[in-house]
Amino acid sequence: MPNIKINLPISSCCTPSNHSNNNNLPIAIIGAGPIGLAAAAHLAERGETFIVLEQGPQIGNNIMKWGHVRLFSPWQYNIDQAAKKLLSKHGWETPPPEELPLGKEIVELYLKPLANLPEIQPHVNLNTSVITISRKGIDKMKSANRESLPFIIYTNNNGTFQRFEAKAIIDASGTWGQPNPVLANGIWTNEEQSLHHNIYYGIPNITGIDKERYVGKRIAVVGGGHSALNTLLDLAQLKEADQQTEICWIMRKERVEDAYGGKENDQLAARGELGSRIHQLVESGQIQVVTPFKIEGLIQKEKRITIIGDSDELQDIDEIIVNTGSRPDFSFLRELRLSLDQATESVEILAPLIDPNVHSCGTVRPHGERELRHLEKNFYIAGMKSYGRAPTFLMATGYEQVRSIVAYLTGDLEAAERVELVLPETGVCSIRNVPVNQEVNNNPTLGSSSCCN
């Protein structure tokens, strides 16, 4: 029989319900990544009680899964200002603002020191998966006195089930663990799931620990964004050492040129260089391009995979690397009244501001608490998850989101309405395989890009 623990950090579960005591409850943050810990820093700065619930065994757990990837945005755009102030108070030295960190450096040099501060560390719960959230004593259907009731958060910590009460919730759990499937129609199939040993979602460490998995293999890379370009460049480097390695690039785009970007005409040299390098690899035959190609199915034949398209098929594939984005997980929020856009799965009011059919991240204006409200009062989704399936999210934008939310929740309405974020016109995103020394020294605007995923 599983262990059951009731964990109410402020109030007692045995005390009769007294809605006026909600103010004594903490604000719960789901996720101990950059946005969740930024929320914690802002709450600590304002003297507000909070708890952080992190599913993984360490701070920044999801980032460490792509820790080998170098961000395109320099340190100055990756550090929250309240977190910086709190860290500096304890003697932390800010990394050089124009340097480009690896994902693992974000965790080791910034997030872990932040989480270990005495103002934050006692309130962090690792290995704590949120199972479901509801209002105390009522389900989703009940409206009477709903807004006055505390939230109840049910969690699982290595088989021990805990229950937390909170007066507000900031869900900053992100979308990393929910990749989009390989099929063009967005549907997960049993065939794809049965081939999980041959499919990687994200950017594998091809030149590092994953090298042996891909060297000498026939590999299909699915996707047309910068994640796919980064993967292709790593595979091309692998192919230089072993010409038996074959690279197939599958996209839905009508023309491969659409994936190159501005190249030498791009206002950002590094981003243009990325497109130019991919173009050269395609022209030289190092990368086989298959586009437009909409994947309709996968078939395994004698340990190799056949990819079925809408008008053709690609045979004898050993490995598939999927770079088609991710989607949010709302399963544990089913008992809450959410306001979601049906297309983007983002916060409803936010949707027209971030729709990737219209916007790049450079044209998404800063926004805060007002745009992030749900029907469920005092519940917010912040960070990448607030954008749903849209890939136009910026880390700096997430910091502005939680700054505004925390200001609102602590009664500072003027600060909640105020916009405190200024971004370069073309945004700030991440990229890989840029020659760091050359680009950082010669291109002062390297942190700006219109790619976000």
C-alpha positions in Angstrom: 0.0 0.0 0.0 1.5 3.4 -1.0 2.6 5.9 1.7 0.2 8.8 2.0 1.5 12.0 3.5 -0.4 15.3 4.0 2.0 18.1 3.7 0.4 21.5 4.4 3.4 23.8 5.0 1.4 26.6 6.6 -2.1 25.5 7.6 -3.2 22.3 9.2 -5.5 19.8 7.4 -7.4 19.3 10.6 -8.4 22.9 11.0 -11.9 23.7 9.9 -12.1 25.5 6.6 -11.6 29.2 7.1 -11.2 31.0 3.8 -9.8 34.1 5.4 -6.7 32.0 6.3 -5.8 31.6 2.6 -3.4 34.5 2.9 -1.3 32.3 5.2 -0.8 29.7 2.5 2.1 29.6 0.2 2.2 30.3 -3.6 3.1 27.1 -5.4 5.5 27.0 -8.3 5.5 23.9 -10.5 9.0 23.5 -12.1 12.5 24.4 -11.0 13.8 25.6 -14.3 14.7 29.2 -15.2 11.2 30.5 -15.1 10.1 28.7 -12.0 13.2 29.7 -10.1 12.8 33.3 -11.3 9.3 33.3 -9.9 10.8 32.0 -6.6 13.3 34.9 -6.6 10.6 37.5 -7.1 8.5 36.0 -4.4 11.5 35.9 -2.0 12.3 39.5 -2.9 8.8 40.5 -1.8 8.8 38.4 1.4 6.1 36.0 0.1 5.9 32.4 1.2 6.2 29.8 -1.6 7.0 26.2 -2.4 8.6 24.8 -5.6 7.6 21.4 -6.9 10.1 19.9 -9.3 9.5 16.5 -11.0 13.1 15.8 -11.7 15.9 14.7 -9.3 17.9 18.0 -9.8 17.5 21.7 -10.5 17.1 22.5 -14.2 16.6 18.8 -14.9 15.2 19.3 -18.4 17.9 21.7 -19.4 20.6 19.1 -18.5 19.0 16.9 -21.2 20.3 19.4 -23.8 23.2 20.6 -21.7 25.6 20.2 -24.7 23.7 22.8 -26.7 25.1 26.4 -26.8 22.5 29.1 -26.5 22.4 31.8 -29.1 21.4 34.4 -26.5 24.2 35.7 -24.3 24.1 35.7 -20.5 22.6 39.1 -20.3 19.3 37.8 -21.6 19.3 34.5 -19.6 19.4 35.9 -16.1 16.3 37.2 -14.3 16.9 40.5 -12.6 15.4 39.6 -9.2 17.5 36.4 -9.2 20.6 38.4 -10.1 20.0 40.8 -7.2 19.4 37.9 -4.8 22.5 36.1 -6.0 24.7 39.2 -5.9 23.7 39.7 -2.3 25.5 36.4 -1.5 28.6 37.3 -3.5 27.7 35.7 -6.8 29.7 37.0 -9.8 27.7 37.6 -13.0 29.1 35.7 -16.0 30.4 37.9 -18.8 27.2 39.3 -20.3 28.1 38.9 -23.9 29.3 35.2 -23.6 27.1 32.4 -25.0 26.6 29.7 -22.3 26.0 26.0 -22.9 22.7 24.6 -21.4 24.7 22.9 -18.7 26.4 26.2 -17.8 23.0 27.8 -17.3 22.3 25.1 -14.7 25.7 24.9 -13.0 26.6 28.6 -13.0 23.2 30.1 -12.5 20.3 27.9 -11.6 21.9 25.7 -9.0 23.5 28.6 -7.1 20.1 30.4 -7.1 18.3 27.3 -5.9 20.9 26.8 -3.1 20.4 30.3 -1.6 18.9 30.2 1.9 15.9 32.3 0.7 15.0 29.5 -1.8 16.6 26.2 -0.9 14.3 25.3 2.0 11.2 25.6 -0.2 12.3 23.4 -3.1 10.9 19.9 -3.4 12.8 17.6 -5.9 11.5 14.3 -7.2 8.0 15.6 -6.7 5.5 14.9 -9.6 2.3 16.8 -9.6 -0.5 14.3 -10.2 -3.5 16.6 -10.1 -4.8 20.0 -8.9 -8.2 21.0 -7.7 -10.0 23.5 -5.4 -10.4 22.3 -1.8 -13.6 20.4 -1.4 -15.2 21.0 -4.8 -14.7 19.8 -8.4 -14.6 21.8 -11.6 -18.4 22.1 -11.9 -18.9 24.0 -8.7 -18.9 27.8 -8.8 -20.2 28.9 -5.4 -17.3 30.5 -3.3 -14.9 28.9 -5.7 -12.4 31.8 -5.8 -12.2 31.9 -2.0 -11.1 28.2 -1.7 -7.4 27.2 -1.6 -5.9 25.0 -4.3 -5.1 21.4 -3.4 -2.1 19.9 -5.1 -1.6 16.1 -5.1 2.0 14.9 -5.7 4.0 11.7 -5.8 7.5 11.7 -4.4 9.1 8.2 -5.0 5.9 6.4 -4.0 5.0 8.8 -1.2 1.8 10.7 -2.0 1.7 14.2 -0.6 -1.0 16.9 -0.5 -0.1 20.6 -0.5 -2.4 23.6 -0.1 -1.7 26.9 -1.9 -3.4 30.2 -2.4 -2.1 30.6 -5.9 -0.2 28.5 -8.5 2.3 29.4 -11.1 2.8 26.4 -13.5 6.2 26.8 -15.1 6.6 23.1 -15.9 7.4 23.8 -19.6 6.9 21.4 -22.5 10.2 19.6 -22.9 9.0 16.2 -21.9 6.1 16.3 -24.5 7.6 16.3 -28.0 5.4 16.4 -31.1 5.3 13.0 -32.9 6.9 12.4 -36.3 3.6 12.1 -38.2 2.5 15.2 -40.0 -1.0 15.0 -38.6 0.2 15.3 -35.0 -1.1 11.9 -33.9 0.9 9.4 -31.8 0.6 5.9 -33.1 1.5 2.5 -31.7 4.0 2.0 -34.5 5.9 5.2 -33.6 5.9 4.3 -29.9 7.1 0.8 -30.6 10.2 2.2 -32.4 11.2 4.4 -29.5 14.7 2.8 -29.4 15.4 4.1 -32.9 13.8 7.6 -32.5 15.3 10.6 -30.6 13.2 13.7 -29.9 15.4 16.8 -29.6 19.1 17.4 -30.3 21.2 14.4 -29.3 24.9 14.8 -28.3 26.0 13.5 -31.7 29.7 14.5 -31.3 29.8 13.3 -27.7 28.1 10.5 -25.8 25.7 9.7 -28.6 28.3 9.4 -31.3 28.4 5.6 -31.5 24.6 5.5 -31.9 24.8 7.5 -35.2 28.2 6.9 -36.8 28.0 4.8 -40.0 24.2 4.8 -39.9 21.5 6.1 -42.3 19.7 8.8 -40.3 16.6 10.8 -41.0 16.2 14.3 -39.4 12.6 15.5 -39.4 11.9 19.2 -39.1 12.7 22.5 -40.7 13.6 24.9 -37.8 16.9 25.8 -36.2 16.9 22.6 -34.0 17.0 20.5 -37.2 19.7 22.7 -38.7 21.8 22.3 -35.5 21.3 18.5 -35.6 22.3 18.4 -39.3 25.5 20.3 -38.7 26.5 17.8 -36.0 25.7 14.9 -38.2 27.7 16.4 -41.1 30.7 16.7 -38.7 30.2 13.0 -37.9 30.0 12.2 -41.6 33.4 13.9 -42.2 35.0 11.1 -40.0 32.9 8.3 -41.5 31.5 8.6 -45.0 29.3 5.6 -44.4 27.1 7.9 -42.4 24.0 9.0 -44.5 21.9 12.0 -43.7 18.3 12.4 -44.9 16.6 15.7 -44.2 12.8 15.5 -44.2 10.6 18.6 -44.2 7.1 19.7 -45.0 8.3 22.9 -46.6 7.6 23.4 -50.3 11.2 24.4 -50.9 14.4 23.6 -49.0 15.5 27.3 -49.6 12.8 28.3 -47.1 14.8 26.7 -44.3 18.0 28.6 -45.1 16.9 32.0 -43.9 18.6 35.2 -45.1 22.1 33.7 -45.4 24.6 36.4 -46.3 21.7 39.0 -46.4 20.6 38.2 -42.9 20.9 41.1 -40.5 22.6 38.7 -38.1 25.8 37.2 -39.4 25.7 34.1 -37.2 22.2 33.2 -38.2 23.0 33.8 -41.8 26.1 31.7 -41.5 24.0 28.8 -40.2 21.8 28.8 -43.3 24.8 29.2 -45.6 26.6 26.2 -44.1 23.5 24.0 -44.4 23.0 25.2 -48.0 26.6 24.2 -48.8 26.1 20.8 -47.3 23.0 20.2 -49.3 24.6 21.5 -52.6 27.6 19.2 -52.0 25.4 16.2 -51.5 26.4 15.6 -47.9 22.7 16.0 -46.9 19.9 14.4 -48.9 16.8 16.6 -48.8 13.3 15.2 -49.0 10.8 17.9 -49.3 7.9 18.5 -49.3 7.3 15.2 -47.5 4.4 14.6 -45.0 5.0 11.5 -42.9 2.0 9.3 -42.7 3.4 6.2 -41.1 6.4 4.1 -40.0 7.1 0.4 -40.7 9.9 -1.6 -39.3 11.5 -4.1 -41.6 14.4 -6.3 -40.4 15.6 -3.8 -37.8 15.4 -0.9 -40.3 12.6 1.6 -40.7 10.6 2.6 -43.8 9.1 6.1 -43.5 5.8 6.3 -45.4 5.0 9.7 -47.0 2.0 11.2 -48.7 3.3 10.4 -52.1 6.5 8.3 -51.6 8.5 6.4 -49.0 12.0 6.5 -47.6 13.5 3.1 -46.9 16.3 1.5 -44.9 16.5 4.2 -42.1 18.5 3.2 -39.0 17.7 6.2 -36.8 15.2 9.0 -36.8 15.9 12.4 -35.0 12.7 14.4 -34.6 12.9 18.2 -34.3 9.3 19.1 -34.7 8.7 21.0 -31.5 6.7 20.1 -28.4 3.3 20.5 -26.8 2.0 21.2 -23.3 0.7 18.7 -20.8 -2.7 19.7 -19.3 -3.6 16.2 -17.9 -3.0 17.2 -14.2 -5.0 20.5 -14.7 -8.2 18.8 -15.7 -10.1 20.0 -12.6 -9.2 23.6 -13.1 -11.0 26.1 -15.4 -8.5 27.0 -18.0 -8.7 29.5 -20.8 -6.9 27.9 -23.8 -6.8 28.7 -27.5 -7.9 25.7 -29.5 -5.2 26.1 -32.2 -2.0 27.0 -30.3 -3.0 25.5 -26.9 -1.6 28.7 -25.4 -3.3 31.0 -22.9 -6.3 32.2 -24.9 -5.7 36.0 -24.7 -2.0 35.4 -25.5 -2.7 33.4 -28.7 -3.1 36.1 -31.3 0.1 37.7 -29.9 2.2 34.6 -30.5 0.6 32.7 -33.3 3.6 31.4 -35.3 1.6 31.7 -38.5 1.8 35.5 -38.0 4.7 36.1 -35.6 8.3 35.4 -35.1 9.6 35.8 -31.5 10.9 39.2 -32.6 7.4 40.5 -33.1 5.9 39.1 -29.9 5.5 42.1 -27.6 6.2 41.7 -23.8 3.2 40.7 -21.8 2.3 39.9 -18.2 -0.3 39.0 -15.7 -3.3 40.4 -17.6 -2.7 38.4 -20.7 -1.9 35.2 -18.7 -5.1 35.1 -16.7 -7.3 31.9 -16.7 -10.9 31.5 -15.7 -9.5 29.9 -12.5 -8.5 32.9 -10.4 -4.9 33.0 -9.1 -3.8 30.2 -11.4 -1.2 31.0 -14.1 0.8 29.1 -16.7 4.1 30.9 -17.3 7.1 30.2 -19.5 7.2 27.9 -22.5 4.0 26.2 -21.5 2.1 29.4 -21.7 2.8 29.5 -25.4 1.3 26.0 -25.9 2.6 24.6 -29.2 3.9 28.0 -30.5 7.8 28.0 -30.8 8.2 31.7 -30.4 8.9 31.8 -26.7 11.9 33.7 -25.2 13.5 33.0 -21.8 13.6 36.8 -21.1 9.9 37.0 -21.9 9.2 34.3 -19.3 11.1 36.3 -16.7 8.8 39.3 -17.5 5.8 37.1 -17.2 6.6 35.9 -13.7 7.7 39.4 -12.5 4.3 40.7 -13.5 2.4 37.7 -12.0 4.2 37.9 -8.7 3.6 41.7 -8.5 -0.1 41.1 -9.0 -0.4 38.3 -6.5 1.4 40.4 -3.9 -0.9 43.4 -4.4 1.4 45.6 -6.5 -1.0 46.3 -9.3 0.9 49.1 -10.8 4.1 47.0 -11.2 2.0 44.2 -12.6 0.7 46.4 -15.4 4.1 48.0 -16.1 6.3 46.6 -18.9 9.9 46.2 -17.8 11.3 44.2 -20.7 13.1 45.6 -23.7 14.3 43.1 -26.4 16.3 43.6 -29.6 13.9 44.0 -32.5 14.6 40.5 -33.8 14.3 38.7 -30.4 16.7 36.6 -28.4 16.8 32.8 -29.0 19.1 29.8 -29.0 21.2 28.2 -31.7 24.1 25.7 -31.9 27.3 25.2 -33.8 28.2 28.9 -34.2 31.9 29.4 -34.1 31.8 31.0 -30.7 35.1 33.0 -30.6 34.7 34.3 -34.1 31.1 35.3 -33.8 31.1 36.7 -30.3 34.1 38.9 -31.1 33.0 40.1 -34.5 29.2 40.3 -34.1 28.0 42.3 -31.1 24.3 41.6 -32.0 24.7 37.8 -31.8 22.1 37.5 -29.1 19.4 38.6 -31.5 17.5 36.1 -33.7 14.1 35.4 -34.9 14.4 31.7 -34.2 13.2 30.4 -30.9 13.0 26.6 -31.2 
